[in-house]
Amino acid sequence: MPVKKYKATTPGRRDMSVLDYSVITRRKPEKSLVVGKKSRAGRNNQGKITVRHQGGGHKKLLRKVDFRQTDKLGVPGKVTSIEYDPNRTALLMLVTYADGDKRYHLAPEGIKVGDSVMTKEKARITPGNRVMLKHLPVGHSVFNIELERNKGGQVVRSAGTRATLVAVEKDLAQIKLPSGETRTVHKNCYATIGTVSNIDHSLIKIGKAGRSRWLGIRPSVRGKAMNPVDHPHGGGEGNQPCGLPHPKTPWGYAALGVKTRRRKKFSDASIIRRRNGSKLI
């Protein structure tokens, strides 16, 4: 979708841009496929804030998106509409199957109302069809990829992203993810052909603070602008350096240059090449 820019009639309008939603064919979602969504505002079941800078924003409805699609194997579907989803960056397509059932799927780039889609072990190589990795030609673009068989798509689901099928050897398929990481998944895992829709999403400029509030994003404050009781960087007269060997989080942990990811045996065993290019296998 093209990006629409505004004239600088106000400071907030200057450099602001929005997506031209001309490809969207339906404004209200399918009633049978939505549920209410309660705003958690970054709080846990005790009411304590566990994720900062969240809260407020416009009320949203949660669309039930089918990331698996394998219970419709061999049933032809037709794209009824292309819709906006406030809970994700990608667009959704409403698919009506031959048996009358309706499902929401992630829309691939270039899909149009009236196009046919199919979930099958081996189907035509067209955007929107969902097939097993072993039946795809090497070098093809895929998204919404399963990491475990029959679990549903878990990775490559945000706007404009795509992975590349690098190789299929024995029981494993090698996938190059958008991050640059190359990893293996079982060749019988399913993936959707094409690129996720809304590829211009990364070009959007919010433009003003109020628009972030509509999205449920609350303001963030620099640590050095706080008092010593509130942050390790706080205190001092005027603009002062943090006065520490290295920056810290509000809770006293190292903020930069320290690895924070937990090791996952299953995940590491499946990685062939890291994002930084280092080879593991």
N, C-alpha and C positions, 0 to 999 in steps of 0.2 A: 504494500500500500504506500502511496506517496505521502510525503510529510507536508503539512500545510503550515506556513509561517504567518505570523501576524505583523501588522504595522505597529510601530512603537508609539501607540497613542497614549500609553501610560508606562511608568517604569516596569510594572509587572508584565506588560505585553512585550517589552523589548526582548528580542531573542527567544520568546516563547514559541513553541511549536507543538502541534498535535498531529495525530494520524488522520488521514482522510478516510473515513469509514464508509466510503462509497461501495465497497465490496460486501458490506453487511446487508443481508436481505431480510432480516427479522429483528425487531426491537425487543419484544418480550419473549422470555424463554418458554419452553414447553413445560406446562404446569406439572405433568406427571413425572418430570425428571429434575425437579428442584426441591430442596428442603431449606428450612430456615437456618441461618447461620448466626450464632451468638457471638458477639464481640468479646474476646477475652482480654484485650488490652495488655497483652504480655504477662498475664498473671496466671499462677498455678491454682490448684484446687484449694489452697489455703488463702487465696486472695493476695499473695505476695508477688511483687514484680520479679519475674525471672528473666525477662527479656526487656531491656530498656527501649525507650523511644517508640513505643507502640501505643495506639489508643485513638479513640475518636474515629473520624472518617465517615463516609457515607455508608448507609445500611446496605448489606449485600445478601444475595441468595446464593446458596451453594448448588452448582450444577452437578449432577451425577454423571461423571465421565467414565466410560467403559474403556479402561486401558488394556483389558485382556482380549476381548472379542472372540475367544476360542469357542464359546458356547454357540456361536453363529457360524460354525464351519460349513462352507459350501452354500450358505444362504445368501443370494444376491441382495445387495442393498442399493438404495438410491439416495443421493444427497438432496435433502429437502430444503435446507437453509444453511447459511453461514452466519454465525452469531458471535457477539462479543461476550467475553467472560471476565468479570471484574476480579476474579480470584487467580488469574494466570495471565501471562504475557501473550500466549498464543490464542488464536481464534478457534472456535469450535464449529463443527459441522453436525447438523442433525441428520441422521441416517434413518430412513424408513425401510425396513426389510420386507421381503416378499411375503412373510407370514404376518405382517402388520405391526410387528414390534418396532419401537423407536429407541434409538440410542444416541448419546452424544459421543463423538470421537474428536481427537485432535485433528484439526484441518491441515492438510499439507498445502504448501505454496502452489498456487495455480489451479486449485480445485474449483469447480463451478457447480451451481445448482443444476441438477439433472444428471450429473455424472454418476456412473456406477462404481461401486466399491465391493470388494470381496475379501473375506478372510478364508484362506485355504492353505493347505500344506504347500501346494504349488499352483500359483496363479499368474496371471499376466503381469508383466513388469510395468505397471503404470502407477502414478502417485495415488496414494490412498489405499491401495491393496495391501493386505497383511499376510506375509508368507514366512515360512521357515528359512533361516539363514542359509541352510545348505542348498537351497534351490535358487539363490540369488547369484548373479554374475559378480565376480570380483571387481572391486572398484565402484560399486553402486552406492548411492546415498540412502541411508535409512535413519529412522528415528523411532522413539517409543520402544526401546529395545528391552527384552526380558534378560535379566541376569540369571534367573533360575527358571527352569521349565514350568509352565502353567501358573506362574506367579503374576503375570501381567507386566506391562512395560514399566520400567523404573527409571531409566536414564534417557537423556536427549529428548526433553519434552518442552523446553522453553522456546520462545519465539526466535525464528531464524536459525535454529541449530540443526545440525545433521552430523551423522557419523558415517564412516566409510568402511565397507567390508574389505579387509586387506587380504585375507586368505582363509581357506577352509582345509584343515589337515586332520585326518582321522575323525575323532568325535568333537573337535573343537573348531570354532570359528574365531578369527582374530578381527577385532573391531578397533578402529582408530577413532577415539572420541573427540568432541570439539575442543577439549582442553589440550589435545596433543598426546594424551595417554593412550597407549595401545594395550588392550587387555583381551583375554579369551573368555568366551561363553560357549555353552554347548550348541552344536550346530542345529539342534532341533528346537532352539528357542525362536520365538516369533519376533518379527520387527516390521514396521510399516515403511513402505517405499516412499522416498521423496525427502523434502525438507520441511520443517515445521513452518507454518504460515506466520505472517506478520514480521517479515525480515527487517523492516525499517524501524522496529521498536527501539533499537539501541540509539537511534538518531534523535530521539525525542528530548527536548529540553523543557524541564518543568517550568522555569520562568519566575515563579514566585513561591513564597513560603506557604501561602494559603492552599495552593494546589497540592502540596505535599500533605497538608492536614486532611484534605478530602480523601487522600489515599490511606489514611490511618497512620501516617508517619509523624511522630512528635519531635520537637526540636532536640538537638544534641548540643551540649555545652563543653567547651574546652576545659580540660582539667586545670590548666594554669590560671583560668579565670575564676576558679573556686577558692574556698577557704581551706586551710590545712586540714580541718576536721572532715572535709568532704572528699578530698582527693590527695594522693601523694604529691601531685604537682602543684597543689594550691599554696596560697600565701605569698607574701612579698608585696612590696609597693610597686604598683604599675606592672608593666610587662617584664617579667623575670624568667630566666631559664628554670627548668625543673629542679636543678641542683642535685641530680642523681647520676650514678654511673650509667644508667640506661633508663628509658621511659618505663613507666609502670601503669598497670590497669588501676581502676578505682579500688580494687581489693588487694593491691600490693604485689601482684604477679608481674613478671616481665612481659612487656607489651610488644617488643620488636626483637627479631633475631632469634626467637626461641620456638622450637617446634611444639605445637599444641595438639596435633592429631594423635589419636590412639591407634595403636597397631591392630589391624584386623587380619587374622591368619588367612581366612578365606579370600579376602580382598587382595592381599599382597600376593598370594599364590597365583592369582589370575592375571596379575599385571606383568606384561612383557617389557614395556618401556614406560618410564615415568613421564610426567608432563615436561620436566626439564631436559628430557632427552637421554637420561641415564638408563642403561639397559639392565634388567634384573635377571632375565633368563638367557 
